[in-house]
């Protein structure tokens, strides 16, 4: 995603669409971009509850700086396995 507005719209759209799906698994949608306050940025690194998956929606620059146990990266609607498995 190129910027803050795109990130926020994507997060809202994901949340809305998940609410439309009956019995959808729980998904924690978290944004990350440079202007996001650091306490909110830190949420992406916190352990999630059991059974709760995280979806981090990031700008291109934020995505390249993320480290940790990233399993998948979605780029231009193509799912790729990330190097940091």
C-alpha positions in Angstrom: 0.0 0.0 0.0 1.4 3.4 -0.9 0.2 5.5 2.1 -1.8 6.1 5.3 -5.2 6.7 3.6 -4.9 3.5 1.6 -3.9 1.6 4.7 -6.9 2.9 6.7 -9.4 2.3 3.9 -8.1 -1.2 3.5 -8.4 -2.0 7.2 -12.0 -0.7 7.3 -12.9 -2.6 4.1 -11.5 -5.8 5.5 -13.4 -5.4 8.8 -16.6 -4.7 7.0 -16.3 -7.7 4.7 -15.4 -10.0 7.5 -18.6 -8.9 9.3 -20.6 -9.9 6.2 -19.2 -13.5 6.3 -21.1 -16.0 8.5 -18.8 -17.9 10.8 -15.7 -16.1 9.6 -12.6 -16.9 11.7 -11.5 -14.0 13.9 -8.9 -11.8 12.4 -7.2 -8.8 14.1 -6.6 -6.2 11.4 -3.7 -3.9 12.3 -2.4 -0.9 10.3 1.3 0.1 10.2 2.6 3.3 8.7 5.0 6.0 9.7 2.6 8.5 11.1 0.8 6.0 13.3 1.6 6.6 17.0 4.3 4.3 18.3 2.0 2.6 20.9 -0.3 1.6 18.1 2.6 0.4 15.9 3.7 -1.8 18.8 0.5 -3.8 18.6 1.7 -5.7 15.6 4.5 -7.2 17.7 2.3 -8.2 20.6 1.2 -11.8 21.0 -2.3 -12.3 19.9 -4.9 -14.4 21.7 -5.1 -18.1 21.0 -7.0 -18.8 17.8 -6.8 -15.1 16.7 -4.8 -14.4 13.5 -3.3 -11.0 12.7 -3.5 -9.3 9.4 -1.0 -6.4 9.3 -1.7 -3.9 6.6 1.5 -2.0 5.8 3.0 0.6 3.5 5.7 -0.7 1.2 8.4 0.9 3.4 6.9 -0.4 6.7 6.6 -3.9 5.3 10.3 -4.1 4.3 11.4 -3.0 7.8 9.2 -5.6 9.7 11.0 -8.5 11.2 9.7 -11.5 13.1 7.5 -14.5 12.2 5.9 -13.2 9.1 4.4 -16.1 7.2 2.7 -14.5 4.2 2.9 -11.2 2.5 0.1 -10.1 0.2 1.4 -8.0 -2.7 -0.9 -6.8 -5.5 -3.4 -9.6 -4.8 -0.7 -12.3 -5.1 0.1 -14.3 -2.0 3.9 -14.8 -1.6 5.7 -16.7 1.1 7.9 -14.2 3.0 11.6 -14.9 3.7 11.3 -14.5 7.4 9.5 -17.9 8.2 
